[in-house]
Amino acid sequence: MKSFQENISINKDIRSGQACIKNTRITVADILDYLASGMSNTEILEDFPELSNEDILSALAFAAESQKRTSTLETAALYVSKSIIILIMILVIFEKLDL
């Protein structure tokens, strides 16, 4: 299978910039919704003949990668927030100690 990046495109003028299967207006979210509703790959491909099984797998891979990035960013934001709180506490202590 090709890398999912080869099958997914993001264009601000198509579907409000959502990730789409290249050369279609079908979004990754659409495909995830179909799968979550219980549709099989075969049913999706029958309803949308412009898609391939590889497109469905690319949508899943894109979603997985997006989730990994979101989790990493949330963790980084948590560490930064904690660091800022610690720095503020240190500044308050220094101010009270008149240092």
C-alpha positions in Angstrom: 0.0 0.0 0.0 1.1 3.5 -0.8 1.6 6.0 2.0 -1.8 7.5 3.1 -0.4 10.9 2.2 -0.6 9.9 -1.5 -4.3 9.4 -1.3 -5.4 12.2 1.0 -5.5 15.9 0.2 -6.4 19.0 2.1 -7.6 22.0 0.1 -9.2 25.0 1.8 -11.6 25.4 -1.2 -12.9 21.8 -1.0 -15.2 20.7 1.9 -14.0 23.6 4.0 -10.4 22.3 4.1 -11.3 18.9 5.5 -9.0 16.0 4.6 -10.5 14.4 1.5 -9.7 11.4 -0.7 -7.7 12.9 -3.6 -9.8 13.9 -6.6 -13.0 13.5 -4.7 -15.1 15.5 -2.3 -15.4 12.5 0.0 -13.8 13.3 3.4 -11.9 11.1 5.8 -14.6 11.9 8.3 -17.3 10.7 5.8 -15.5 7.3 5.5 -15.1 7.0 9.2 -18.8 7.8 9.7 -19.7 5.1 7.2 -17.5 2.5 8.9 -18.8 3.5 12.4 -22.4 3.1 11.2 -21.6 -0.5 10.3 -21.1 -0.2 6.6 -18.5 -2.7 5.3 -15.7 -1.7 2.9 -17.6 -3.5 0.2 -20.8 -1.5 0.8 -18.9 1.8 0.8 -17.1 0.8 -2.5 -20.5 -0.1 -4.0 -22.0 3.2 -3.0 -19.0 5.2 -4.0 -17.4 3.5 -7.1 -14.8 6.3 -7.3 -13.2 5.0 -4.1 -10.8 2.1 -3.8 -10.1 -0.2 -0.8 -6.8 1.6 -0.6 -8.6 4.9 -0.2 -10.6 3.5 2.8 -7.3 2.2 4.4 -5.7 5.6 3.8 -8.6 7.3 5.6 -8.1 5.0 8.5 -4.3 5.5 8.5 -4.8 9.3 8.3 -7.2 9.2 11.3 -4.8 7.1 13.3 -1.9 9.5 12.6 -4.1 12.5 13.4 -5.0 10.9 16.8 -1.3 10.2 17.6 -0.5 13.9 16.8 -3.4 15.2 18.9 -2.3 13.0 21.9 1.3 14.2 21.6 0.2 17.9 21.4 -2.1 17.5 24.4 0.7 16.0 26.4 3.1 18.7 25.3 0.6 21.4 26.2 0.1 19.8 29.6 3.8 19.9 30.4 4.1 23.5 29.2 1.1 24.5 31.4 2.7 22.8 34.4 6.0 24.5 33.7 4.4 27.9 33.5 2.6 27.3 36.8 5.8 26.2 38.5 7.6 29.4 37.2 4.8 31.6 38.5 5.0 29.9 41.9 8.8 30.5 42.0 8.3 34.1 41.0 5.7 34.6 43.8 8.1 32.9 46.3 11.0 35.1 45.3 8.8 38.2 45.5 7.7 37.2 49.1 11.3 36.5 50.1 12.2 39.9 48.6 14.9 38.3 46.4 
